[in-house]
């Protein structure tokens, strides 16, 4: 067999073994996390307190989606100002 073919096969086998080892490691981590949650030692969700901005300008929504302010859609006065012009 050509030496390049031997190298390619060996490299593929090494990559396969590394992938299998990583998969086994992930299974072990998941099993330990599940066991810790069952026993009440899981702590809180690390993303529970993270606020995600609603818009590209990084503002946060102050009212629930689909809700109209108490004074109607123009409660902030923008429509009134437009109409007064």
C-alpha positions in Angstrom: 0.0 0.0 0.0 1.2 3.5 -0.8 2.6 5.5 2.2 0.2 8.4 1.5 -2.8 6.0 1.6 -1.5 4.6 4.9 -1.2 8.2 6.3 -4.7 9.1 5.1 -6.3 6.0 6.7 -4.4 6.6 9.9 -5.5 10.2 10.0 -9.1 9.2 9.4 -8.9 6.6 12.2 -7.5 9.2 14.6 -10.2 11.7 13.7 -12.9 9.0 14.2 -11.5 8.1 17.6 -11.3 11.7 18.7 -14.9 12.3 17.6 -16.0 9.2 19.6 -14.1 10.3 22.7 -15.7 13.8 22.5 -19.2 12.2 22.1 -18.6 10.0 25.2 -17.4 13.1 27.1 -20.5 15.0 26.2 -22.7 12.1 27.3 -20.9 11.9 30.6 -21.3 15.7 31.2 -25.0 15.5 30.4 -25.4 12.5 32.7 -23.7 14.3 35.6 -25.7 17.4 35.1 -29.0 15.4 35.0 -28.0 13.6 38.1 -27.1 16.8 39.9 -30.5 18.4 38.9 -32.3 15.3 40.3 -30.5 15.7 43.6 -31.2 19.4 43.8 -27.6 20.5 43.3 -28.0 21.8 39.8 -28.3 25.4 40.8 -30.1 27.9 38.7 -30.1 28.1 34.9 -27.1 30.2 33.9 -29.2 32.0 31.3 -32.1 32.7 33.5 -31.0 36.2 34.4 -29.7 37.2 31.0 -31.9 39.9 29.4 -31.9 39.8 25.6 -32.4 43.1 23.8 -35.5 43.2 21.6 -34.1 45.5 18.9 -30.8 46.1 17.2 -30.3 49.3 19.2 -30.2 47.2 22.4 -33.4 48.5 23.9 -35.6 46.3 26.0 -39.3 46.0 25.6 -41.1 47.6 28.6 -44.6 46.4 27.7 -45.7 42.9 26.8 -45.9 42.2 23.0 -49.1 43.2 21.3 -50.3 45.4 24.1 -51.4 49.0 23.5 -50.5 51.6 26.1 -53.3 52.7 28.4 -53.9 56.0 26.5 -54.2 54.3 23.1 -51.6 53.9 20.3 -50.6 57.6 20.5 -50.3 57.8 24.3 -46.8 59.2 24.0 -48.1 62.2 22.0 -46.3 61.6 18.7 -49.5 61.3 16.7 -50.9 64.5 18.3 -47.7 66.4 17.5 -47.9 65.1 13.9 -51.5 66.2 13.6 -50.8 69.6 15.0 -48.3 70.5 12.3 
